[in-house]
Amino acid sequence: MRIKIIHILISIFLMHPLILYSQDKKLIDKVKYEIWVELDHQNRMLYGREIISWLNDTEDEISDFWFHLYWNAFKNEKSAVLEESREEQFYRIKVKDGEWGWIDVRNIRIVDGADLTPTIQFVSPDEPKRIDDQTVIKVILPKPLKPGEWINFEIIFEAKIPRTVLRAGYYHNAYFIAQWFPKPGVYEEGKGWNCHQYHLTSEFYADFAEFKVHITVPQEFVVGASGKLISLKENKEKGTVTYIYWQNHIHDFAWTADPDYIKIERLFIADKEVSKEEYREVAKILNLPLEDIKLKDVKMILLINPEHKNQIERHFKALRIAIKYHGLWYGPYPYETITMVDPPFRSRCGGMEYPTLFTAGTRIFQSKKVLSPEGVIVHEFGHGYWYGMCANNEFEEAWLDEGINTYSTGKILAKAYGPSSFFIRIGGIPYTRYIDSVKYYDFQLDRILGIQIVKFDPIVKKSWKFYNSASYGLNVYQRASTCLHTLERLLGEDIMLKVLRTFHMKYRFKHPNTQDFISVVNEVSGRDMRWFFNELFFKANEFDYGVSSLISKKIKTARGVFDKNGKKEEITSKMAKEIDKKIKEPRYLTIVKVKRFGEAKLGGDVKLKVKVVFEDGTEEIKYWDGKSRWNEFRFIKKTKAKYAVIDPENIFLIDSNITNNSLKLKPSRKGALRWSNKVLFWIQNFLQYVSIFS
Amino acid sequence: MRIFKVFINGILTANNNYKIIIYLWVINFLYSFMLVVPIYFLINMDISKSLMGERMAQGFDLFWLGDFIYKFRHISLALIGWVIFPALIYLLLYIFLNGGIIGRLSVNFEKVNLKNFFSDCGQFFWRFFKLFLISIIVYIIFVGLIYKIIGSILEIFTKRAVTEWPLIIVSNLKIIIFLLLFTIINMFFDYAKIRLVISNSKKVLRETLFTLNFLRRRFFKVWALYLLICLLFLIITIIYLETAHIMPKNTMFFIFLIFIFQQIYIFGRLWVRLIFFASEIEFYRYFV
């Protein structure tokens, strides 16, 4: 390994003097992009040129090179995205005539070397084969790239900007430009290129890189982009402006342009946002020195539409909260800027994350009782921590980003804002009156959704191979989040925080996978939790334990023939009754049967708590390893049992039937009466409305 | 004739015929009760022996809701059937009951009893049923088709919208147009029924057309009266919602109290329904 690193370092100095160390001396980006792009607003075109420098940091010799051309997903209905959309039950996207988008590589060559354009081939590596998809190309290198060598490509490309149907494109004068340039796949040592086609239900995977992007737009446009603006040059003759953005340690670059944006810049001042007490508290939980916890100041940039101007403070407040808690809990935000984009109306690019830039999304009328747009701001910023910095392969293991981020969003919203309220929107106006008494936390909503999907797919699965988009979404977001809440309840909140902090910092600017996460869980908790992931992440198994039977009866004198002093003695019914009458303190036998109703079972050192509460208020606690189908517990006590409950603290939030976790001896009809009464009233009213037509 | 006077007279007539409200309430309650019994047993069977029942008694909780959705997800289609089919039967039942309501209200001097109420129900059922069939066509044409056409015209303004504002304006306009169209059609068929009863005619189509002529001449007055009664309904509903909103509901006593309060509201709704017909009859009599 050491030899390999030295090899790489020597190569950097000898073979590629332009590529120096990145700002962070511990980390070198293996890809460097310099892109010049011009927006042709009239014709909805992008004209671009890019220089890509790429380091072979593997031990393999590489003879071909694969690139993503994501925008060809919008070229025609033969693309994987549009074909999958047509085959899909819930997630249909349709491109209207004349609104197609595409990207063409006009020329690709090795800098000062061979023209590779004639070797371009479209490839469709994923199953099922969609051979007409054009979102991945490969070129053949004239000679294999040796380990430790750099290669520099120059690519001339042009792209027709699609009317946005999925993340990128235009609407009216607004542009959101993402997944827009020819981008190398990820080369995995010993495995080859990991360069999937653009799929309907999957996001992305790329190497960390240094980007320098020159964006030329008509001068009336307000621009926002990943990274920081390092210079700006006006060309008065052409009526254009060129913005130059730079950022290292990021794996994607997105930008947006719209003449109507209002651009506001504010500073996240760490010392003002976080108290010393908060620092100390987190340092204590994480067992880290204070200097490791300290946050840095961050420039916050908001691009907001004029009609949402009254929500500027809401946006910034949510962003400050997101920077603060992600930073305190998982690691300080390492970049100097964060750009938050309020997506233009109908741009269909809201709620999406890119490194150091994300899109939120709001409406003109928003209720203060509802955590919107706060939820989306915290969530999309959070992606910057998971997919953004712990850059997992979202094509193959989306939960590692979406699930962890859904979990962490819920935690931050709960900590900073408390519960949210339900609302209904009529005519674009939200109403919370009469339903705002019902408050909820994200984890409760996640559970409702997460338990519905259990039998379709496991959580860990290639994104485009889920049963449908609903199964993909509910599994990788809500079910994964619910499982992580369960894990938190099993390990303890502090240990879970340490797990996520360790995972984040260990894999910051790397490509972790599910096994890496499991290893961190085991390492930090000191427990073997592999069973947890095997049962709940790799299998589509329902988790459902419950109390199946509760019997509690007075112990009566037994009748029949008994051996006593060498003689046979019969206890008759009458005798038994009389003996029972004389007993001043009768005893009761309580038998509790607990059952595993689902297929998922416990493992490791985890046991389910079984609590039995008796009429005199006493309690008995037993533990069950949950491995067999059922088990029983017997108690002899002075009083009858009142109820028995398995997992009384609801540690297993993922349990799909919490109702059967407890069993009472005497039924109570109060709950049924209350809600039947409510339903009765709803029906009476509904029927009266129906009768209007009579 | 002053609208407000008609409205007050309508209230008085409805009060004098309170027995009709009782009949309607009993029918509404029993019918709904029959529908809710299986739900009660379903909830009770599932939850009465679980601690979740206690949570359910405390109020809305996403835990028990999640469990219910999961357990009963396979019967969602059956639930839709359970809602739609009884609703259609109830609609037929109300076509029948309308005969009794209008029949009795139109002869205000006679005391209402079960016999004369149901006799009127039977007498006018077929006429009202035919009228109902006509009304369905009219609803489809006006509320469905015309609303859709107006909607498509309005959508021209939203199609190229660059902010949400045109959408908000248009969707609210559409709601208002829908409600106004609906009230007009509904009011029209109220008068058609009244005309059929008062003229005791069996020629449904002819009387419907005459009604059109009647309304055409004094449309805004008639409509104002209708909207005034709608306002009364709205006030009653808001009073109910505001009060129910602050009432505790987690003990048996409060569950009973809220039940009584809900039934008072249903009574209120039925009372408003009678006021509609009583006022409309009063108005119709004045002009015919």
Interface residues (C-beta under 8 A of the other chain):
Chain A: Y171 H172 N173 D260 N305 P306 E307 P344 F345 R346 R363 I364 F365 I426 G427 G428 I429 Y434 S437 V438 Y440 Q444 L445 R447 I448 I451 Q452 Y643 V645 N650 S656 N657 I658 T659 N660 N661 S662 L663 K664 P667 S668 R669 K670 G671 A672 L673 R674 W675 S676 N677 V679 L680 F681 I683 Q684 N685 F686 L687 Q688 V690 S691 I692 F693 S694
Chain B: N28 F29 Y31 S32 F33 L35 V36 I39 Y40 I43 N44 D46 I47 S48 K49 S50 L51 M52 G53 E54 R55 M56 A57 G59 F60 L62 F63 W64 L65 G66 D67 I69 Y70 K71 R73 V83 P86 A87 Y90 L91 Y94 I95 L97 N98 F128 F132 S135 I136 Y139 R160 A161 V162 T163 E164 W165 L167 I168 S171 N172 K174 I175 N186 L241 H245 K249 N250 M252 I255 I258 F259 Q262 I266 R269 L270 R273
